[in-house]
Amino acid sequence: MNKVLSFAIIFSSFIGFCQSPKATAAIQVQQGLEQHRQMAQNSLFKNLKFKNVG
């Protein structure tokens, strides 16, 4: 019984620790969005129209 209880405590603390993601800083999100806009404007394929064939 003691081993089962110890395993349950260790396992639950491990699961709780693994599910705490770190948030991305707002400045990094803004920089990424700006980079995405610049890449879209400078893309060689920006005027190419795609057609869904599926």
C-alpha positions in Angstrom: 0.0 0.0 0.0 2.9 2.4 0.8 4.5 1.8 -2.5 1.3 2.5 -4.4 0.7 5.7 -2.4 4.3 6.9 -3.0 3.9 6.1 -6.7 0.6 8.0 -6.9 2.1 11.1 -5.2 5.2 11.1 -7.4 3.2 10.5 -10.6 0.6 13.2 -9.9 3.4 15.8 -9.1 5.1 14.9 -12.3 1.9 15.3 -14.3 1.3 18.7 -12.7 4.8 19.9 -13.4 4.7 18.9 -17.0 1.4 20.7 -17.8 2.5 24.2 -16.8 3.6 25.8 -20.2 5.3 29.1 -20.2 3.5 31.9 -22.0 5.2 33.7 -24.9 6.2 37.2 -24.1 4.0 39.9 -25.8 7.0 41.5 -27.5 8.0 38.2 -29.1 4.5 37.7 -30.4 4.5 41.2 -31.9 7.9 40.7 -33.5 6.8 37.4 -35.0 3.6 38.9 -36.4 5.6 41.8 -37.9 8.1 39.3 -39.4 5.2 37.3 -40.9 3.7 40.5 -42.5 7.1 41.4 -44.0 7.6 37.9 -45.4 4.2 37.9 -46.9 4.8 41.2 -48.6 8.2 40.1 -50.0 7.1 36.6 -51.1 7.7 35.5 -54.6 4.3 33.7 -54.5 2.2 36.5 -53.0 0.2 36.8 -56.3 -0.2 33.1 -56.9 -3.7 31.9 -56.5 -4.0 28.3 -55.1 -6.8 26.0 -55.8 -8.0 23.3 -53.5 -8.0 20.0 -55.4 -9.0 17.8 -52.5 
